[in-house]
Amino acid sequence: MNKKTRNLIIALVLLVILLVEPFWGSIKSAVTGEDAQTGASTEAPQITCTVAVSCQTVWENTDLVEQATLDLLPEDGWMIRETELTVPEGTTVLETLQWAAQEADFAVVTSGTPAFVERVGDLANGDAGDVSGWTYTVNGETIMESAAVQTVSEGDQVVWSFVCIWE
């Protein structure tokens, strides 16, 4: 290698170092998941919650549902039995449903903004009459806020239920 080529390579290496150096902390954080200055984790804190999906009311109201739909549903009424999830803090109720459904190989269909759950697996709003559809509770309490907005906290128990008749 001649002197001119060697000097050019050295100049290019120095140029790259000068260009990368201001961003090195961000690059290191992205690769390691740690803050470049403090060494603390930059990942969101994790929480644990449970999610379950029930279609039990369908079996209590079989006269409202077509046989073809009944044939697709589990006879015990649990599309997803209570499943424990570890999720980032700030995760929404809808995201927990989507993750649990993905693990169970179910699709979740939503509409609107904020999102409204239209279908879970083979069971869609309206399949058991005009007022039937999906709703959810957190720790046994019905929440009247979009699942796309409501977040889960450590230890929360989320239960999605298909309702045939609102009482």
C-alpha positions as CSV (number, residue, x, y, z in Angstrom):
1,M,0.0,0.0,0.0
2,N,1.4,3.3,-0.9
3,K,1.7,6.3,1.4
4,K,-1.1,8.3,-0.4
5,T,-3.6,5.4,-0.1
6,R,-2.7,4.9,3.6
7,N,-3.2,8.6,4.4
8,L,-6.5,8.6,2.6
9,I,-7.7,5.5,4.7
10,I,-6.6,7.2,7.9
11,A,-8.4,10.4,6.9
12,L,-11.6,8.5,6.2
13,V,-11.4,6.6,9.5
14,L,-11.0,9.9,11.4
15,L,-13.9,11.4,9.5
16,V,-16.1,8.5,10.4
17,I,-15.1,8.8,14.0
18,L,-15.8,12.5,14.1
19,L,-19.2,11.9,12.5
20,V,-20.3,9.0,14.7
21,E,-18.9,10.3,18.0
22,P,-21.8,12.8,18.8
23,F,-24.3,10.0,18.3
24,W,-22.3,7.2,20.1
25,G,-24.5,7.4,23.3
26,S,-27.7,6.9,21.3
27,I,-26.2,4.1,19.3
28,K,-24.9,2.4,22.5
29,S,-28.4,2.8,24.2
30,A,-30.1,1.3,21.1
31,V,-27.8,-1.7,21.1
32,T,-27.5,-2.4,24.9
33,G,-30.8,-1.1,26.2
34,E,-28.9,1.0,28.8
35,D,-28.6,4.8,29.2
36,A,-25.1,5.8,28.0
37,Q,-24.5,8.2,31.0
38,T,-26.1,6.3,33.9
39,G,-26.0,2.7,32.8
40,A,-29.7,2.3,33.8
41,S,-32.0,0.4,31.6
42,T,-33.8,2.5,29.0
43,E,-36.6,-0.1,28.5
44,A,-40.0,0.6,29.9
45,P,-40.7,-1.1,33.2
46,Q,-42.5,-4.4,32.9
47,I,-45.8,-5.4,34.6
48,T,-47.7,-8.6,34.8
49,C,-51.4,-9.0,34.2
50,T,-53.8,-11.7,33.1
51,V,-56.2,-11.8,30.2
52,A,-59.1,-14.2,29.5
53,V,-61.7,-14.2,26.7
54,S,-65.2,-15.7,27.4
55,C,-68.1,-16.5,25.1
56,Q,-70.1,-18.3,27.8
57,T,-73.2,-16.2,27.3
58,V,-73.5,-17.6,23.7
59,W,-74.0,-21.0,25.2
60,E,-76.7,-19.6,27.5
61,N,-78.5,-18.0,24.5
62,T,-78.0,-20.6,21.7
63,D,-81.4,-19.6,20.2
64,L,-79.8,-16.2,19.2
65,V,-76.8,-17.7,17.4
66,E,-76.6,-19.5,14.1
67,Q,-75.5,-23.1,14.4
68,A,-72.5,-22.4,12.0
69,T,-71.2,-19.9,14.6
70,L,-71.8,-22.3,17.5
71,D,-69.8,-25.0,15.7
72,L,-66.7,-22.7,15.7
73,L,-66.8,-21.9,19.5
74,P,-65.4,-23.9,22.4
75,E,-68.1,-25.7,24.3
76,D,-66.7,-24.6,27.7
77,G,-67.2,-21.0,26.7
78,W,-63.5,-20.0,27.1
79,M,-61.8,-18.8,23.9
80,I,-58.8,-17.9,25.9
81,R,-58.4,-19.2,29.4
82,E,-56.7,-16.9,31.9
83,T,-53.3,-16.2,30.5
84,E,-50.5,-14.3,32.2
85,L,-48.7,-11.6,30.2
86,T,-45.7,-9.6,31.0
87,V,-46.0,-6.3,29.2
88,P,-44.4,-2.8,29.2
89,E,-45.9,-0.3,31.7
90,G,-48.5,1.8,29.8
91,T,-49.9,-1.1,27.7
92,T,-53.6,-0.8,26.9
93,V,-56.3,-3.3,27.5
94,L,-56.7,-3.7,23.8
95,E,-53.0,-4.5,23.3
96,T,-53.2,-7.2,26.0
97,L,-56.1,-8.8,24.1
98,Q,-54.2,-8.6,20.8
99,W,-51.1,-10.3,22.4
100,A,-53.2,-13.0,24.1
101,A,-55.2,-13.6,20.9
102,Q,-52.0,-13.8,18.8
103,E,-50.6,-16.5,21.2
104,A,-54.0,-18.4,20.9
105,D,-54.0,-17.9,17.1
106,F,-57.1,-15.7,17.0
107,A,-57.5,-12.6,15.0
108,V,-58.8,-9.4,16.7
109,V,-60.6,-6.9,14.4
110,T,-61.2,-3.3,15.5
111,S,-62.7,-0.2,14.0
112,G,-62.7,3.5,14.8
113,T,-60.5,5.8,16.8
114,P,-60.1,5.1,19.6
115,A,-60.5,1.5,18.6
116,F,-63.6,-0.5,19.2
117,V,-63.4,-4.4,19.2
118,E,-65.6,-5.8,16.4
119,R,-64.5,-9.4,16.4
120,V,-62.4,-11.9,18.4
121,G,-61.7,-15.1,16.5
122,D,-64.9,-16.4,15.0
123,L,-67.3,-14.3,17.1
124,A,-68.3,-10.8,15.9
125,N,-70.5,-8.1,17.2
126,G,-74.1,-8.8,16.1
127,D,-73.6,-12.6,15.8
128,A,-76.2,-13.1,18.6
129,G,-78.6,-10.3,17.7
130,D,-78.3,-6.6,17.1
131,V,-77.1,-5.7,20.6
132,S,-74.6,-8.5,21.1
133,G,-70.9,-7.6,21.2
134,W,-67.6,-7.5,23.1
135,T,-67.0,-5.8,26.4
136,Y,-64.4,-6.1,29.0
137,T,-63.8,-5.8,32.8
138,V,-60.7,-5.0,34.7
139,N,-60.5,-6.6,38.2
140,G,-64.3,-7.4,37.9
141,E,-65.2,-3.8,37.1
142,T,-66.8,-2.8,33.8
143,I,-64.9,0.1,32.3
144,M,-66.7,2.5,30.1
145,E,-63.7,3.7,28.2
146,S,-62.2,2.4,25.0
147,A,-59.9,-0.5,25.5
148,A,-57.4,1.4,23.2
149,V,-57.2,4.1,25.9
150,Q,-57.5,2.1,29.2
151,T,-54.1,0.9,30.4
152,V,-53.4,-2.1,32.6
153,S,-51.5,-2.0,36.0
154,E,-49.5,-4.6,37.8
155,G,-51.7,-7.6,38.8
156,D,-54.8,-6.5,36.8
157,Q,-57.2,-9.2,35.6
158,V,-58.7,-8.4,32.3
159,V,-61.7,-10.4,31.1
160,W,-63.2,-9.9,27.7
161,S,-66.8,-11.2,27.4
162,F,-69.2,-11.6,24.5
163,V,-72.5,-10.3,25.7
164,C,-75.7,-11.4,24.0
165,I,-78.2,-9.4,26.0
166,W,-77.3,-6.2,27.9
167,E,-78.8,-6.1,31.4
